[in-house]
């Protein structure tokens, strides 16, 4: 479904964020991307939905060479890819269901957009999405009255409501406490298995990557240095990915505890 063929990304200042990336991700995989801060994890993720343009190579998604897309073609393409951010990107002063209904705005006629009137089917689908992530009872609660974990679940429900083929998550649990982070990761795994939806997560918490993802892609200085099953990740592989980096040292230690169990 997703294929990187000799993909590189260089920013205008000359910094090479990605170098000759070759990677294939099939429909229904749960992939965690790990590595040091600045290694290229977010860049790789954001190239998939054209938030970043690649400099060289070919990137195809579901058979489409996305580098060739223009204007409305890009917007249509992105309807099939859900994007979840660390910051949630919610309107906190309105209800949960109104935040989820935002996913249907591109489908509305002009008069419905102007008046903010959604179809009954959209409301039903929004409630179903909230039910999938276990917060249906919060549908008419203001977002600013929810915990951080509940807000992330609202963001996930909003993404599910658009019925994407792929979910991209950029550090979705970075601001959550350990218990809540586990719950949100369990939501991702449940959705991945139940709906056979491709889930790709950029994550700093190595222990969560090893616990929940089926496959791990390790990036070091813009290059893939490991690509394989999560259960085959060893201490040596982690050291290679992180290259002794102090910033993620605590995460590596936690991951080693998992590996030793």
Backbone bond lengths (Angstrom), bond angles and torsions (degrees), N, CA, C in turn:
res aa  C-N    CA-C-N  psi(-1)  N-CA   C-N-CA  omega(-1)  CA-C   N-CA-C  phi
1 X - - - 1.451 - - 1.524 112.24 -
2 X 1.350 117.05 -41.96 1.464 121.44 179.28 1.530 107.73 -121.06
3 X 1.316 116.46 127.24 1.460 119.83 -177.77 1.521 110.90 -136.95
4 X 1.340 116.10 117.78 1.463 123.34 170.95 1.524 107.46 -94.65
5 X 1.327 116.48 125.16 1.460 120.87 179.09 1.530 108.77 -123.91
6 X 1.350 114.80 101.97 1.471 121.43 -179.91 1.531 112.07 53.56
7 X 1.325 115.64 45.03 1.465 121.00 -175.90 1.532 110.72 -84.30
8 X 1.328 115.16 132.76 1.463 121.77 172.83 1.519 108.91 -129.49
9 X 1.329 115.27 151.49 1.460 121.01 177.04 1.512 108.40 -135.24
10 X 1.338 116.03 118.71 1.450 121.53 178.13 1.524 108.71 -121.82
11 X 1.329 116.01 129.83 1.456 120.71 -179.88 1.518 110.35 -81.76
12 X 1.344 117.61 161.52 1.478 120.60 -177.67 1.523 114.45 -55.52
13 X 1.332 116.93 -27.27 1.472 119.04 179.36 1.524 112.93 -80.13
14 X 1.359 115.88 2.13 1.455 120.53 177.19 1.514 114.89 96.40
15 X 1.341 116.88 -7.31 1.471 120.13 -178.48 1.522 110.58 -71.05
16 X 1.334 116.04 126.89 1.465 121.55 179.65 1.526 109.26 -91.86
17 X 1.344 116.98 102.50 1.462 121.77 -177.12 1.526 111.71 -80.48
18 X 1.317 116.86 -34.59 1.463 122.18 177.35 1.521 108.97 -131.12
19 X 1.344 115.63 140.16 1.458 120.26 -177.03 1.530 110.43 -130.52
20 X 1.319 115.15 108.71 1.469 121.13 172.23 1.531 112.25 51.41
21 X 1.316 116.45 55.84 1.463 121.99 -178.82 1.523 110.79 -80.80
22 X 1.323 116.13 126.68 1.461 122.72 172.61 1.528 107.54 -123.60
23 X 1.331 115.00 116.62 1.458 119.63 -171.91 1.519 109.90 -156.71
24 X 1.328 116.07 135.94 1.466 121.00 175.41 1.524 109.31 -125.99
25 X 1.323 116.05 132.25 1.463 122.21 178.82 1.521 107.88 -126.04
26 X 1.317 116.43 122.21 1.457 121.81 -176.07 1.521 111.72 -87.54
27 X 1.323 114.86 162.13 1.459 120.90 176.60 1.525 110.42 -57.60
28 X 1.343 116.09 132.31 1.454 120.79 174.63 1.512 115.41 88.81
29 X 1.328 118.58 2.72 1.469 120.24 178.47 1.524 111.02 -81.23
30 X 1.329 115.59 152.10 1.464 122.89 173.25 1.520 105.68 -115.36
31 X 1.342 115.81 106.33 1.459 121.92 -172.50 1.525 110.24 -116.49
32 X 1.320 116.29 131.25 1.459 122.16 174.22 1.517 109.10 -107.71
33 X 1.339 116.37 130.45 1.463 122.09 177.13 1.517 107.60 -103.28
34 X 1.326 116.99 121.81 1.467 120.77 -177.31 1.526 110.51 -125.40
35 X 1.323 115.44 160.44 1.455 121.44 179.12 1.513 110.29 156.24
36 X 1.314 116.33 172.31 1.456 122.38 179.11 1.530 111.59 -62.97
37 X 1.314 116.93 158.33 1.463 121.03 171.58 1.530 108.78 -58.77
38 X 1.332 116.07 132.07 1.455 120.30 -178.86 1.510 114.77 84.68
39 X 1.334 117.08 4.36 1.469 119.96 -178.40 1.523 112.32 -74.42
40 X 1.352 117.70 -20.97 1.465 120.94 -179.15 1.515 113.84 118.80
41 X 1.336 117.09 8.65 1.469 120.85 -176.32 1.533 111.79 -62.06
42 X 1.321 116.56 -52.07 1.465 120.45 -178.14 1.521 111.34 -65.98
43 X 1.321 116.36 -37.97 1.463 119.80 178.86 1.515 110.77 -61.38
44 X 1.324 117.36 -45.65 1.457 121.10 179.06 1.523 110.40 -59.15
45 X 1.332 116.23 -45.83 1.460 120.75 -178.74 1.528 111.06 -61.67
46 X 1.327 116.06 -44.70 1.463 120.30 -173.50 1.522 113.13 -77.77
47 X 1.322 117.09 -14.50 1.463 119.54 172.92 1.530 110.90 -70.02
48 X 1.331 116.41 -28.57 1.467 120.47 -175.63 1.519 111.76 -64.21
49 X 1.340 117.49 -35.97 1.471 118.61 179.74 1.533 112.66 -107.33
50 X 1.317 116.45 19.15 1.465 123.60 176.02 1.520 113.40 65.78
51 X 1.354 118.34 22.61 1.457 119.00 169.22 1.524 109.36 -68.25
52 X 1.340 115.34 -29.78 1.460 122.03 171.61 1.527 107.80 -122.50
53 X 1.311 116.77 138.54 1.465 121.01 175.05 1.525 109.31 -88.47
54 X 1.322 115.74 140.65 1.461 119.43 176.92 1.521 109.36 -79.47
55 X 1.333 115.81 154.61 1.465 121.36 -179.13 1.528 111.22 -90.83
56 X 1.333 115.91 -43.97 1.463 121.14 -179.06 1.521 109.33 -137.92
57 X 1.345 115.49 161.19 1.457 121.21 177.44 1.515 112.46 89.36
58 X 1.331 114.81 -169.82 1.467 121.56 -177.67 1.518 109.64 -130.92
59 X 1.314 115.53 134.45 1.464 121.45 176.32 1.523 107.86 -124.92
60 X 1.326 115.96 115.10 1.464 120.21 -179.74 1.523 109.63 -114.85
61 X 1.327 115.44 139.60 1.455 122.61 177.13 1.524 107.69 -126.99
62 X 1.322 115.78 117.96 1.465 121.55 -177.94 1.528 110.85 53.31
63 X 1.321 115.55 40.33 1.459 121.01 176.30 1.511 115.20 84.94
64 X 1.342 117.85 -2.38 1.463 121.53 -177.98 1.519 110.79 -100.92
65 X 1.323 116.10 125.91 1.461 121.02 173.70 1.528 107.13 -76.36
66 X 1.339 116.26 100.85 1.461 118.80 -169.25 1.528 113.30 -71.98
67 X 1.317 117.54 -16.66 1.465 120.44 178.37 1.523 110.92 -65.99
68 X 1.322 116.72 -23.92 1.465 120.73 -176.99 1.526 112.77 -88.58
69 X 1.332 117.57 -6.59 1.465 120.28 -178.30 1.520 110.72 -72.22
70 X 1.334 115.39 145.50 1.458 121.08 179.28 1.532 110.81 -136.44
71 X 1.337 116.21 146.47 1.452 122.56 170.77 1.516 115.88 48.71
72 X 1.332 116.36 -117.36 1.461 122.37 -177.89 1.519 112.17 -64.02
73 X 1.326 117.02 -24.86 1.461 120.26 177.62 1.532 110.60 -64.91
74 X 1.317 116.42 -38.05 1.469 120.62 178.30 1.522 110.02 -66.25
75 X 1.332 117.00 -44.33 1.470 120.80 179.82 1.525 111.08 -61.82
76 X 1.323 116.59 -41.72 1.463 120.77 178.66 1.521 110.73 -65.82
77 X 1.320 116.67 -41.02 1.460 122.24 178.59 1.520 110.98 -60.94
78 X 1.327 117.02 -42.61 1.461 121.16 -177.59 1.525 113.26 -68.65
79 X 1.315 118.38 -17.64 1.461 120.40 177.64 1.524 110.90 -62.91
80 X 1.331 117.48 -22.56 1.464 121.63 -177.90 1.529 112.36 -94.81
81 X 1.338 115.98 3.23 1.466 120.32 -179.07 1.522 109.25 -127.74
82 X 1.322 115.92 118.45 1.458 120.46 176.73 1.520 110.09 -88.59
83 X 1.338 116.41 138.13 1.466 121.22 -179.40 1.517 109.39 -123.23
84 X 1.335 115.84 126.61 1.455 121.83 -179.75 1.522 108.79 -120.70
85 X 1.343 115.17 131.28 1.458 120.67 -175.57 1.527 111.05 -111.41
86 X 1.312 115.25 162.66 1.460 121.64 176.78 1.527 111.47 -60.67
87 X 1.342 116.98 -35.19 1.463 122.07 -174.33 1.532 113.58 -84.28
88 X 1.348 118.15 0.95 1.462 125.50 177.56 1.536 113.12 73.65
89 X 1.367 117.95 -40.14 1.470 121.66 -179.54 1.527 112.77 56.10
90 X 1.318 116.29 49.40 1.458 121.78 179.03 1.526 110.24 -108.48
91 X 1.345 115.87 156.67 1.459 121.37 171.78 1.518 106.25 -91.13
92 X 1.313 116.65 103.42 1.466 120.82 -168.03 1.525 114.57 -74.21
93 X 1.336 117.92 -17.54 1.465 119.74 -175.52 1.528 113.54 -89.74
94 X 1.321 116.72 1.24 1.467 119.66 178.02 1.525 109.43 -120.12
95 X 1.315 116.66 176.06 1.461 121.52 -174.20 1.522 112.52 -72.37
96 X 1.313 114.24 162.90 1.460 121.93 177.91 1.526 110.94 -58.64
97 X 1.330 117.10 -47.29 1.471 119.30 -175.34 1.528 111.23 -65.25
98 X 1.321 117.79 -33.13 1.462 119.55 178.48 1.522 110.54 -66.51
99 X 1.327 117.04 -35.05 1.455 120.23 176.26 1.521 111.55 -65.71
100 X 1.319 117.06 -38.50 1.465 120.53 178.63 1.523 110.87 -70.26
101 X 1.323 116.98 -37.60 1.467 121.19 -179.05 1.531 112.28 -63.69
102 X 1.321 117.14 -20.63 1.468 120.27 178.17 1.526 111.31 -55.48
103 X 1.330 117.03 -29.68 1.466 120.33 -177.68 1.532 112.23 -64.45
104 X 1.335 117.17 -18.83 1.462 120.62 -178.19 1.523 113.31 -95.46
105 X 1.325 118.40 -3.20 1.466 121.29 -176.69 1.529 112.66 -54.86
106 X 1.351 119.75 -42.86 1.467 118.62 -179.69 1.527 113.81 -60.42
107 X 1.338 117.72 -21.40 1.462 120.47 -178.40 1.524 112.84 -87.64
108 X 1.322 118.33 -10.16 1.461 121.51 -173.92 1.523 112.42 -79.81
109 X 1.321 115.06 150.54 1.460 120.29 171.62 1.527 108.46 -71.25
110 X 1.310 116.83 165.08 1.458 121.03 -175.52 1.526 112.39 -58.45
111 X 1.346 116.40 -43.46 1.467 118.61 -176.61 1.519 111.71 -67.09
112 X 1.350 116.54 -33.92 1.469 119.46 176.78 1.528 110.67 -68.71
113 X 1.318 117.03 -38.34 1.463 120.32 177.79 1.525 110.66 -62.62
114 X 1.334 115.96 -44.53 1.464 120.69 -178.07 1.521 111.20 -63.84
115 X 1.335 116.75 -42.12 1.460 121.25 -176.68 1.532 113.32 -89.31
116 X 1.334 116.17 -11.02 1.460 119.77 -179.35 1.517 112.98 69.17
117 X 1.330 116.40 36.05 1.465 121.67 -177.87 1.530 109.22 -106.06
118 X 1.324 115.57 121.43 1.466 120.84 -179.61 1.529 110.84 -102.52
119 X 1.313 116.04 156.51 1.456 121.60 177.40 1.526 110.08 -73.38
120 X 1.331 116.07 154.63 1.460 120.59 178.46 1.526 111.15 -60.37
121 X 1.341 116.49 -35.89 1.454 120.19 179.00 1.530 110.91 -63.02
122 X 1.326 116.33 -37.92 1.467 120.16 177.37 1.529 110.63 -62.99
123 X 1.322 116.37 -41.20 1.463 120.27 179.85 1.533 110.65 -64.67
124 X 1.328 115.95 -40.42 1.469 120.10 178.44 1.528 110.52 -63.29
125 X 1.337 115.98 -43.86 1.462 119.80 -179.06 1.533 111.16 -66.91
126 X 1.320 117.09 -35.22 1.459 120.74 177.02 1.522 110.36 -64.69
127 X 1.317 117.29 -43.01 1.469 121.07 179.13 1.528 110.88 -66.17
128 X 1.331 116.88 -36.95 1.463 120.57 177.42 1.526 110.83 -64.37
129 X 1.331 116.41 -39.69 1.468 120.61 178.93 1.520 110.49 -64.70
130 X 1.322 117.08 -40.70 1.467 120.96 177.34 1.520 111.10 -64.83
131 X 1.311 116.06 -36.52 1.460 120.41 178.40 1.522 110.98 -65.40
132 X 1.321 116.85 -36.35 1.467 120.96 -179.51 1.526 112.46 -62.91
133 X 1.325 116.23 -31.64 1.467 119.25 -178.87 1.527 111.81 -102.76
134 X 1.337 116.74 11.32 1.457 121.07 170.00 1.511 117.20 77.60
135 X 1.337 117.97 23.21 1.472 119.13 178.69 1.531 111.47 -129.99
136 X 1.315 116.76 34.34 1.464 120.79 177.97 1.523 110.91 -58.88
137 X 1.318 116.68 -34.32 1.465 120.54 -178.79 1.526 112.73 -68.85
138 X 1.338 117.51 -10.45 1.461 121.26 -179.84 1.532 111.66 -101.07
139 X 1.306 118.40 9.32 1.467 122.18 -172.06 1.521 113.71 -53.88
140 X 1.327 117.97 -38.53 1.465 120.53 -174.94 1.529 112.40 -109.29
141 X 1.326 115.62 20.12 1.460 121.99 175.32 1.534 108.44 -93.13
142 X 1.322 116.65 143.20 1.463 119.85 174.91 1.520 110.16 -64.98
143 X 1.318 115.72 140.61 1.467 121.07 -176.24 1.522 111.84 -60.74
144 X 1.334 117.55 -35.18 1.465 119.04 -177.37 1.528 113.13 -71.23
145 X 1.334 117.13 -2.31 1.456 121.18 175.81 1.534 112.16 -98.07
146 X 1.331 116.16 3.10 1.462 121.31 -178.26 1.526 111.08 -98.22
147 X 1.322 115.79 158.57 1.461 121.68 173.07 1.525 109.32 -74.48
148 X 1.340 116.01 168.85 1.458 120.24 178.94 1.518 112.34 -60.17
149 X 1.333 116.97 -41.16 1.459 120.47 178.99 1.516 112.08 -64.82
150 X 1.327 116.85 -39.81 1.460 120.63 178.37 1.522 110.97 -66.60
151 X 1.334 116.85 -37.66 1.460 119.85 177.97 1.530 111.27 -65.08
152 X 1.341 116.28 -38.44 1.457 118.52 177.33 1.530 110.47 -65.39
153 X 1.314 116.72 -33.79 1.462 120.03 176.84 1.527 111.61 -68.83
154 X 1.327 117.00 -33.26 1.467 120.12 173.97 1.526 109.38 -62.76
155 X 1.335 116.46 -44.16 1.461 120.58 178.38 1.526 110.75 -61.24
156 X 1.318 116.12 -38.86 1.465 120.17 178.55 1.532 110.77 -68.04
157 X 1.337 116.89 -41.04 1.470 120.63 177.97 1.528 110.84 -62.97
158 X 1.330 116.76 -40.30 1.466 121.09 178.31 1.529 110.33 -60.50
159 X 1.321 115.80 -40.07 1.461 120.33 178.07 1.521 111.07 -67.61
160 X 1.335 117.36 -43.36 1.459 121.11 179.88 1.525 111.60 -62.44
161 X 1.324 116.64 -34.88 1.459 120.74 -177.31 1.528 112.25 -61.96
162 X 1.323 117.47 -27.71 1.464 119.90 179.03 1.530 111.89 -81.60
163 X 1.336 116.21 -0.40 1.465 122.07 175.88 1.528 112.38 54.94
164 X 1.327 116.98 57.31 1.469 119.80 -177.68 1.525 112.18 -78.67
165 X 1.319 115.69 163.36 1.461 121.18 172.50 1.528 110.34 -88.68
166 X 1.333 115.50 -26.35 1.460 122.30 -175.36 1.518 109.25 -133.24
167 X 1.321 116.74 139.69 1.458 121.43 169.79 1.522 108.49 -115.00
168 X 1.333 115.79 125.18 1.456 122.55 174.47 1.525 107.14 -108.21
169 X 1.315 117.33 129.60 1.467 120.77 -179.18 1.517 109.47 -127.67
170 X 1.328 116.16 119.38 1.458 122.28 -177.74 1.522 109.52 -101.29
171 X 1.325 116.77 101.31 1.463 123.74 -178.57 1.535 111.84 51.57
172 X 1.333 118.57 55.28 1.466 120.79 -173.23 1.518 115.07 -70.38
173 X 1.341 118.27 -17.10 1.465 119.84 -177.81 1.526 112.41 -119.03
174 X 1.320 117.55 12.03 1.467 120.84 -174.45 1.524 112.96 -62.01
175 X 1.339 117.53 -32.24 1.460 120.26 -176.20 1.530 112.88 -100.05
176 X 1.333 116.93 11.03 1.466 120.83 -176.39 1.523 111.33 -104.03
177 X 1.328 116.05 153.61 1.462 120.37 175.24 1.527 109.34 -70.99
178 X 1.331 119.09 161.44 1.468 121.89 -174.18 1.528 114.99 -55.62
179 X 1.330 117.52 -41.81 1.467 120.22 -178.62 1.529 110.39 -65.95
180 X 1.338 116.37 -46.70 1.459 120.70 -179.81 1.521 111.09 -66.18
181 X 1.329 116.47 -38.09 1.465 120.17 178.37 1.525 110.76 -60.05
182 X 1.316 116.99 -41.63 1.466 120.57 177.18 1.519 111.31 -62.48
183 X 1.323 117.19 -40.16 1.458 121.22 -179.86 1.525 111.33 -64.43
184 X 1.336 116.27 -42.86 1.458 120.39 179.90 1.527 110.74 -67.40
185 X 1.338 117.13 -40.52 1.459 120.01 176.72 1.527 111.29 -63.57
186 X 1.308 116.73 -35.09 1.466 120.65 176.03 1.525 110.05 -64.59
187 X 1.338 117.44 -36.65 1.468 121.32 175.73 1.525 110.28 -60.36
188 X 1.336 115.93 -45.69 1.467 119.41 179.00 1.525 110.81 -60.39
189 X 1.318 117.02 -44.20 1.469 120.34 -179.09 1.528 111.05 -64.53
190 X 1.327 116.09 -41.12 1.462 120.69 179.94 1.531 110.45 -61.75
191 X 1.325 116.28 -45.35 1.465 120.81 179.73 1.525 110.54 -64.64
192 X 1.320 116.19 -42.29 1.462 121.10 178.95 1.521 111.57 -58.82
193 X 1.322 116.89 -46.02 1.464 120.56 -176.79 1.525 111.96 -75.99
194 X 1.330 116.54 -43.70 1.465 120.10 -174.66 1.523 112.40 -70.65
195 X 1.338 116.64 -39.85 1.460 120.52 -174.86 1.525 113.22 -103.20
196 X 1.340 117.35 -0.73 1.466 122.06 -175.99 1.534 110.41 53.19
197 X 1.327 115.61 40.27 1.456 122.05 -177.78 1.526 109.65 -95.78
198 X 1.314 116.19 134.10 1.459 120.61 177.86 1.527 109.70 -67.78
199 X 1.320 116.90 127.68 1.463 122.06 179.12 1.532 108.32 -124.70
200 X 1.320 116.02 124.37 1.464 121.43 178.60 1.519 107.63 -124.99
201 X 1.326 116.04 120.38 1.455 121.58 -174.93 1.519 111.12 -120.52
202 X 1.314 115.62 129.00 1.458 122.47 170.23 1.526 106.07 -91.95
203 X 1.327 117.41 119.66 1.464 119.30 -169.70 1.527 111.95 -144.59
204 X 1.341 115.47 139.05 1.461 121.22 176.66 1.530 111.39 -85.97
205 X 1.314 117.28 -27.64 1.458 121.10 -175.63 1.531 109.84 -78.90
206 X 1.313 115.89 95.18 1.464 120.90 -175.63 1.519 111.44 -61.23
207 X 1.328 116.22 -38.93 1.466 119.28 -178.08 1.526 111.21 -61.60
208 X 1.353 117.82 -35.74 1.459 120.92 177.81 1.531 111.04 -72.06
209 X 1.319 116.21 -37.16 1.469 120.09 176.82 1.520 110.75 -59.39
210 X 1.334 116.35 -45.82 1.468 120.52 -178.42 1.524 111.73 -70.39
211 X 1.307 116.52 -30.48 1.459 120.30 -176.54 1.531 112.79 -78.45
212 X 1.339 117.25 -36.88 1.463 119.55 -170.51 1.528 114.88 -109.80
213 X 1.317 118.48 -33.09 1.466 120.18 -176.53 1.525 111.33 -79.76
214 X 1.324 115.78 153.05 1.467 121.13 174.72 1.521 110.86 -85.28
215 X 1.329 115.10 -29.23 1.466 120.78 -173.55 1.522 109.21 -137.23
216 X 1.312 115.60 143.10 1.462 121.16 179.94 1.526 109.50 -121.54
217 X 1.318 115.19 133.56 1.467 121.52 173.37 1.522 106.90 -115.86
218 X 1.330 116.75 117.35 1.456 121.78 179.93 1.513 110.94 -100.13
219 X 1.328 116.46 128.29 1.465 121.69 -179.24 1.521 110.09 -116.02
220 X 1.316 114.99 134.17 1.461 121.41 178.32 1.529 108.05 -134.36
221 X 1.352 116.12 115.35 1.464 121.91 179.09 1.528 112.55 54.13
222 X 1.338 115.90 43.83 1.460 120.63 174.88 1.507 115.78 82.51
223 X 1.332 117.65 4.16 1.455 121.09 -178.81 1.529 110.55 -124.17
224 X 1.301 117.22 147.30 1.456 121.58 177.05 1.529 108.69 -79.96
225 X 1.328 115.76 120.42 1.458 119.88 -179.76 1.530 111.44 -111.48
226 X 1.325 116.74 -8.90 1.471 120.50 172.32 1.521 108.68 -152.69
227 X 1.323 116.00 137.93 1.462 122.54 174.65 1.522 107.16 -149.13
228 X 1.327 115.98 106.26 1.452 118.72 -177.65 1.520 112.01 -175.58
229 X 1.331 116.31 -176.22 1.464 120.88 -179.50 1.517 112.02 -60.81
230 X 1.330 115.87 144.92 1.465 120.36 179.82 1.518 111.14 -61.35
231 X 1.329 116.73 -35.87 1.460 119.58 -176.03 1.535 112.78 -71.85
232 X 1.327 117.24 -11.55 1.463 120.22 179.72 1.528 112.89 -97.99
233 X 1.342 116.98 3.31 1.455 120.50 178.13 1.529 109.55 -72.61
234 X 1.307 116.90 127.25 1.462 122.56 -179.10 1.527 109.97 -113.14
235 X 1.318 115.81 173.04 1.459 120.44 176.70 1.526 111.11 -61.27
236 X 1.320 116.45 -39.14 1.467 120.24 178.76 1.526 111.32 -62.69
237 X 1.328 116.16 -40.55 1.470 120.29 178.86 1.519 110.28 -64.36
238 X 1.331 117.35 -42.76 1.465 120.69 178.80 1.528 111.07 -61.82
239 X 1.322 116.54 -40.54 1.461 120.10 178.59 1.529 110.65 -64.47
240 X 1.325 116.48 -35.85 1.457 120.26 179.04 1.521 110.91 -68.31
241 X 1.332 116.32 -41.47 1.461 120.68 -179.51 1.520 110.89 -65.86
242 X 1.344 115.62 -45.20 1.459 120.12 -174.19 1.523 113.26 -93.00
243 X 1.299 117.02 -12.01 1.464 121.78 172.23 1.530 111.83 50.84
244 X 1.337 115.28 38.71 1.457 119.61 178.17 1.508 114.71 73.77
245 X 1.343 118.08 14.18 1.464 120.92 -177.64 1.513 112.15 -61.75
246 X 1.310 116.57 130.75 1.466 120.87 -175.90 1.518 111.97 -75.22
247 X 1.329 117.99 -30.95 1.468 121.20 -172.44 1.518 112.33 -60.59
248 X 1.323 116.67 -42.03 1.455 119.97 -179.72 1.529 111.82 -98.43
249 X 1.302 117.67 15.98 1.460 121.30 -176.71 1.503 113.37 -55.66
250 X 1.331 117.23 -41.41 1.467 119.96 -178.91 1.515 111.33 -65.13
251 X 1.336 116.11 -36.90 1.459 119.45 178.04 1.521 111.07 -65.41
252 X 1.338 116.61 -39.12 1.459 120.12 179.23 1.518 110.21 -64.19
253 X 1.323 116.41 -40.84 1.454 120.05 179.41 1.523 110.52 -63.16
254 X 1.338 116.90 -41.91 1.460 119.90 178.07 1.518 111.11 -64.11
255 X 1.332 115.36 -39.06 1.461 119.23 178.82 1.515 111.11 -65.07
256 X 1.340 115.70 -37.80 1.469 119.20 178.68 1.525 111.15 -62.38
257 X 1.329 116.20 -34.36 1.454 119.32 177.36 1.527 110.70 -62.24
258 X 1.343 115.03 -39.93 1.468 119.09 177.41 1.525 110.30 -64.53
259 X 1.345 115.61 -43.19 1.466 120.31 -177.00 1.526 110.90 -64.38
260 X 1.325 116.66 -27.65 1.479 119.75 -176.53 1.514 112.92 -85.90
261 X 1.366 116.65 -9.43 1.472 118.84 -178.34 1.518 110.44 -73.92
